[in-house]
Amino acid sequence: MSDELSASPVERDELAVLFIRTPDDPEQFGPAFQRLEELVGTRGRKFYGAFYPGKNEYRACVVTQDGDDANALGLEAGTLPGGRYLRTRLHGEPPELYGRIAPTFEKLMALAAADSTRPSIEFYRRHDELDLFLPIAD
């Protein structure tokens, strides 16, 4: 992997999601996503991870679809906030890919001042590709 990081500013819309909340413990992220996938299925679904640094909390999220019932599924409902983010894309095979998420966010934080009121977001495009979004001040 190259040490050079390609990142660009983007504007994101707010997204309605269902989620499973976990402490900031990477050992719990995988099981949370596995449970979420079991509950909602994977076909046609968009999955996100959201890290809330002020709360030391991580959320495994899925974008809501018509007919989703958070209570019936035993999930929480909420939103991923929109606004300005610094985006980069990672490629690779899990679990090595997942091990690069935190170090890449650290590199993004060296490029721009993070907005600590919004979460850092991971968008799971495919099993071997994800976008990372660092919230930046407007």
C-alpha positions as CSV (number, residue, x, y, z in Angstrom):
1,M,0.0,0.0,0.0
2,S,1.3,3.4,-0.9
3,D,1.6,6.1,1.9
4,E,0.2,8.7,-0.5
5,L,-3.5,9.4,0.2
6,S,-5.9,10.7,-2.4
7,A,-8.8,12.6,-0.8
8,S,-11.4,15.0,-2.1
9,P,-14.1,17.2,-0.4
10,V,-17.6,16.1,-1.1
11,E,-21.1,17.2,0.0
12,R,-23.3,14.4,1.4
13,D,-27.0,14.3,2.0
14,E,-28.5,13.1,5.3
15,L,-29.4,9.4,5.2
16,A,-32.1,7.6,7.1
17,V,-30.7,4.4,8.6
18,L,-31.4,1.5,10.9
19,F,-28.5,0.6,13.1
20,I,-26.9,-1.5,15.9
21,R,-24.9,0.5,18.4
22,T,-21.7,-0.9,19.9
23,P,-18.9,0.5,22.0
24,D,-15.8,1.6,20.2
25,D,-14.3,-1.9,20.1
26,P,-13.3,-3.2,16.7
27,E,-13.9,-6.8,18.0
28,Q,-17.6,-5.9,18.1
29,F,-18.0,-4.3,14.7
30,G,-18.0,-7.5,12.6
31,P,-20.6,-9.3,14.8
32,A,-22.8,-6.2,14.7
33,F,-22.7,-6.2,10.9
34,Q,-23.3,-9.9,10.8
35,R,-26.4,-9.5,13.0
36,L,-27.6,-6.5,10.9
37,E,-27.3,-8.5,7.7
38,E,-29.2,-11.5,9.2
39,L,-32.1,-9.1,10.2
40,V,-32.4,-7.1,6.9
41,G,-30.7,-9.3,4.3
42,T,-28.0,-8.0,1.9
43,R,-29.7,-7.8,-1.5
44,G,-30.1,-4.2,-2.6
45,R,-28.9,-2.9,0.7
46,K,-26.3,-0.2,1.4
47,F,-24.3,-0.6,4.6
48,Y,-22.4,2.0,6.5
49,G,-20.3,2.2,9.6
50,A,-20.4,5.4,11.7
51,F,-17.9,6.3,14.5
52,Y,-19.0,8.9,17.0
53,P,-15.7,10.0,18.7
54,G,-17.4,12.1,21.5
55,K,-19.5,9.1,22.5
56,N,-16.8,6.4,21.9
57,E,-19.5,4.6,20.0
58,Y,-19.7,2.8,16.7
59,R,-22.9,2.1,14.7
60,A,-23.4,-0.7,12.1
61,C,-25.9,0.9,9.8
62,V,-28.1,0.1,6.8
63,V,-30.0,2.6,4.7
64,T,-33.8,2.3,5.3
65,Q,-36.1,1.0,2.6
66,D,-39.9,1.2,2.3
67,G,-41.4,-1.3,4.7
68,D,-38.6,-1.4,7.2
69,D,-39.9,-1.5,10.7
70,A,-37.1,-0.8,13.3
71,N,-39.2,-2.0,16.2
72,A,-40.2,-5.3,14.5
73,L,-36.5,-5.9,13.6
74,G,-35.2,-4.9,17.0
75,L,-33.1,-2.1,15.6
76,E,-32.7,1.6,16.3
77,A,-33.6,4.2,13.7
78,G,-31.7,7.4,13.0
79,T,-29.8,9.3,10.5
80,L,-26.3,9.8,9.2
81,P,-25.8,13.5,9.0
82,G,-25.1,15.3,5.7
83,G,-22.7,18.1,5.1
84,R,-19.1,18.5,3.9
85,Y,-16.8,15.5,4.2
86,L,-13.3,14.6,3.0
87,R,-13.5,11.3,1.1
88,T,-11.0,8.6,0.2
89,R,-11.5,5.1,-1.2
90,L,-9.8,1.9,0.0
91,H,-9.4,-1.3,-2.0
92,G,-8.2,-4.7,-0.7
93,E,-9.3,-8.0,0.8
94,P,-10.8,-8.3,4.3
95,P,-9.6,-8.5,7.0
96,E,-6.5,-6.5,5.9
97,L,-8.8,-3.9,4.3
98,Y,-10.6,-3.3,7.7
99,G,-7.3,-2.9,9.5
100,R,-6.5,0.1,7.3
101,I,-9.6,2.0,8.2
102,A,-8.4,3.7,11.5
103,P,-4.9,4.6,10.1
104,T,-6.5,6.1,7.0
105,F,-8.9,8.2,9.1
106,E,-5.8,9.4,11.0
107,K,-4.2,10.5,7.7
108,L,-7.4,12.3,6.7
109,M,-7.4,14.2,10.0
110,A,-3.9,15.5,9.2
111,L,-5.3,17.0,5.9
112,A,-8.4,18.8,7.3
113,A,-9.9,19.9,10.6
114,A,-12.5,17.3,11.6
115,D,-16.0,18.3,12.7
116,S,-16.4,16.4,16.0
117,T,-20.1,17.0,16.1
118,R,-20.7,14.5,13.2
119,P,-19.5,10.9,12.8
120,S,-16.8,9.6,10.6
121,I,-18.5,7.3,8.0
122,E,-17.5,4.1,6.2
123,F,-19.5,3.1,3.1
124,Y,-19.2,-0.5,2.2
125,R,-19.3,-0.4,-1.6
126,R,-18.3,-4.0,-2.1
127,H,-16.6,-6.6,0.1
128,D,-13.2,-5.4,-1.2
129,E,-13.9,-1.6,-1.6
130,L,-15.0,1.1,0.8
131,D,-15.2,4.8,1.0
132,L,-14.2,6.7,4.1
133,F,-15.8,10.1,4.9
134,L,-14.2,12.4,7.5
135,P,-16.6,15.2,8.5
136,I,-15.0,18.6,8.0
137,A,-16.0,22.1,9.2
138,D,-18.0,24.1,6.7
